[in-house]
């Protein structure tokens, strides 16, 4: 069930126009300048933008895997513990975070999560 960090990088690498910026403690991910995710190597966790309803549902369903990070601009950010999630679910959540931040024309080009390259 545990997903390795490399799987997250493959999923992000399959998305369009993603820019990663490495900081001292984490890497942030943007699509055309709009933030959609974070990766913290020390804790092997990912922060992802979600709808508020999805944030609440994920945390309520599996608090051992998901944590409420913060809310901003009508969105809820969720921390995902990679050790507790399967690759297909991670792919869907990363895609949704990307889609929520991507411009409409770009999001229309990619209708479903890309198949990660091995």
C-alpha positions as CSV (number, residue, x, y, z in Angstrom):
1,X,0.0,0.0,0.0
2,X,2.9,2.4,0.7
3,X,3.9,4.7,-2.1
4,X,7.5,5.7,-2.5
5,X,8.4,9.4,-3.2
6,X,9.5,8.4,-6.7
7,X,5.9,7.5,-7.6
8,X,4.8,11.0,-6.6
9,X,7.6,12.5,-8.8
10,X,6.4,10.3,-11.8
11,X,2.8,11.4,-11.4
12,X,3.8,15.1,-11.2
13,X,6.2,14.6,-14.2
14,X,3.3,13.3,-16.3
15,X,1.3,16.6,-15.9
16,X,1.5,19.5,-18.3
17,X,3.4,22.8,-17.5
18,X,4.5,21.9,-14.0
19,X,7.3,23.8,-12.4
20,X,8.9,22.5,-9.2
21,X,10.8,24.9,-7.0
22,X,13.1,23.4,-4.4
23,X,13.4,25.1,-1.1
24,X,15.4,24.3,2.0
25,X,12.7,22.1,3.6
26,X,10.2,21.3,0.7
27,X,9.6,21.5,-3.0
28,X,6.6,23.4,-4.2
29,X,4.8,22.6,-7.5
30,X,2.9,25.1,-9.7
31,X,1.1,25.0,-13.0
32,X,1.5,28.3,-14.9
33,X,2.4,30.1,-11.8
34,X,-0.4,28.7,-9.6
35,X,0.5,26.6,-6.6
36,X,-1.1,23.1,-6.4
37,X,1.3,21.0,-4.3
38,X,4.2,20.5,-2.0
39,X,6.6,17.7,-1.2
40,X,8.4,17.3,2.2
41,X,11.3,14.8,1.9
42,X,12.0,14.6,5.6
43,X,8.4,13.4,6.4
44,X,7.7,11.8,3.0
45,X,4.4,13.7,2.8
46,X,2.7,15.7,0.1
47,X,0.5,18.7,0.5
48,X,-2.2,19.0,-2.2
49,X,-4.9,21.6,-3.1
50,X,-8.4,20.1,-2.9
51,X,-12.0,21.3,-2.7
52,X,-13.1,22.0,0.9
53,X,-15.5,19.1,0.8
54,X,-12.9,16.7,-0.4
55,X,-10.4,17.9,2.2
56,X,-13.0,17.2,5.0
57,X,-14.0,13.8,3.5
58,X,-10.4,12.6,3.2
59,X,-9.5,13.6,6.7
60,X,-12.7,12.2,8.2
61,X,-12.3,8.9,6.4
62,X,-8.6,8.2,7.0
63,X,-7.0,10.5,9.6
64,X,-4.0,8.2,9.7
65,X,-3.3,9.0,6.0
66,X,-4.6,12.6,5.6
67,X,-4.3,15.7,7.7
68,X,-5.9,19.1,7.2
69,X,-3.1,21.5,6.3
70,X,-4.9,24.8,5.8
71,X,-7.7,26.5,3.9
72,X,-7.1,29.4,1.5
73,X,-9.1,31.0,-1.3
74,X,-12.0,28.6,-1.0
75,X,-9.8,25.5,-1.2
76,X,-8.7,23.1,1.5
77,X,-5.1,21.8,1.5
78,X,-4.5,18.3,2.7
79,X,-1.3,16.6,3.8
80,X,-0.9,13.0,2.4
81,X,1.3,10.5,4.2
82,X,2.8,8.5,1.3
83,X,3.2,5.4,3.5
84,X,-0.6,5.1,3.7
85,X,-1.9,5.6,0.2
86,X,-2.0,3.6,-3.0
87,X,-0.5,4.8,-6.3
88,X,-3.8,5.1,-8.2
89,X,-5.4,7.2,-5.4
90,X,-2.3,9.4,-5.2
91,X,-2.4,9.9,-8.9
92,X,-6.1,11.0,-8.8
93,X,-5.5,13.4,-5.9
94,X,-2.4,15.0,-7.6
95,X,-4.3,15.3,-10.8
96,X,-7.2,17.0,-9.1
97,X,-4.9,19.5,-7.3
98,X,-3.3,20.3,-10.7
99,X,-6.7,20.6,-12.4
100,X,-7.9,23.0,-9.7
101,X,-4.9,25.3,-10.4
102,X,-4.5,25.0,-14.1
103,X,-6.1,27.5,-16.5
104,X,-9.3,26.2,-18.1
105,X,-7.7,25.7,-21.6
106,X,-4.8,23.7,-20.2
107,X,-7.1,21.6,-18.0
108,X,-9.3,20.8,-21.0
109,X,-6.2,19.3,-22.8
110,X,-5.8,16.7,-20.0
111,X,-9.1,15.1,-19.0
112,X,-7.8,12.4,-16.7
113,X,-4.7,11.6,-14.7
114,X,-1.8,10.6,-17.0
115,X,-0.4,7.2,-16.8
116,X,2.9,7.6,-15.0
117,X,6.0,6.6,-16.9
118,X,8.1,3.9,-15.1
